[in-house]
Amino acid sequence: MENINKIPSKIIETEISIKLLEYLKNTSKIDDGMYNFCINKLICKINLEKNKIDNDYINNTSNYKILT
């Protein structure tokens, strides 16, 4: 069986939030302090999700559903 690199949806959603914050910062909607605060919180969230990943987590398909 080929090895497929799977990324949980929570990590993808968090990375999308980071992109949104970058856009808001570039358009001067938020200041640097708020941007840095939010980015640090999101990076911690990504690290927590990455630490949860093991074989059971990878094989559970509900971890890859993105809510829209």
C-alpha positions as CSV (number, residue, x, y, z in Angstrom):
1,M,0.0,0.0,0.0
2,E,1.4,3.4,-0.8
3,N,2.0,5.9,2.0
4,I,-0.3,8.9,1.7
5,N,0.6,12.1,3.6
6,K,-2.7,13.0,5.4
7,I,-3.2,16.4,7.1
8,P,-6.1,16.7,9.6
9,S,-8.7,19.3,8.8
10,K,-8.2,21.2,12.1
11,I,-4.6,22.0,11.0
12,I,-5.9,23.1,7.5
13,E,-8.5,25.3,9.1
14,T,-6.0,26.9,11.4
15,E,-3.6,27.6,8.5
16,I,-6.5,29.2,6.6
17,S,-7.1,31.4,9.7
18,I,-3.4,32.5,9.6
19,K,-3.7,33.5,5.9
20,L,-6.8,35.5,6.8
21,L,-4.9,37.3,9.5
22,E,-2.1,38.0,7.1
23,Y,-4.6,39.6,4.7
24,L,-6.1,41.7,7.5
25,K,-2.6,42.9,8.6
26,N,-1.6,43.8,5.0
27,T,-4.8,45.8,4.5
28,S,-4.2,47.6,7.8
29,K,-7.4,46.2,9.4
30,I,-5.6,45.0,12.5
31,D,-2.4,46.2,14.1
32,D,0.9,44.3,14.6
33,G,0.1,43.6,18.3
34,M,-3.2,41.9,17.5
35,Y,-1.7,40.1,14.6
36,N,1.2,38.7,16.7
37,F,-1.2,37.7,19.5
38,C,-3.5,35.8,17.2
39,I,-0.7,34.1,15.3
40,N,0.9,32.9,18.5
41,K,-2.4,31.4,19.6
42,L,-2.9,29.7,16.3
43,I,0.6,28.3,16.1
44,C,0.1,26.8,19.6
45,K,-3.1,25.2,18.3
46,I,-1.3,23.7,15.3
47,N,1.4,22.3,17.5
48,L,-1.2,20.7,19.8
49,E,-2.9,19.1,16.9
50,K,0.4,17.8,15.5
51,N,1.2,16.2,18.8
52,K,-2.1,14.3,18.8
53,I,-1.3,12.5,15.5
54,D,-0.7,8.8,15.8
55,N,-1.8,5.7,13.8
56,D,-5.3,5.7,15.3
57,Y,-5.7,9.4,14.7
58,I,-4.6,9.1,11.1
59,N,-6.9,6.2,10.4
60,N,-10.0,8.0,11.8
61,T,-11.7,9.6,8.8
62,S,-13.7,12.1,10.9
63,N,-10.5,14.0,11.5
64,Y,-10.4,15.0,7.9
65,K,-13.8,16.4,7.5
66,I,-13.9,20.2,7.0
67,L,-17.0,21.9,8.2
68,T,-18.3,24.6,5.9
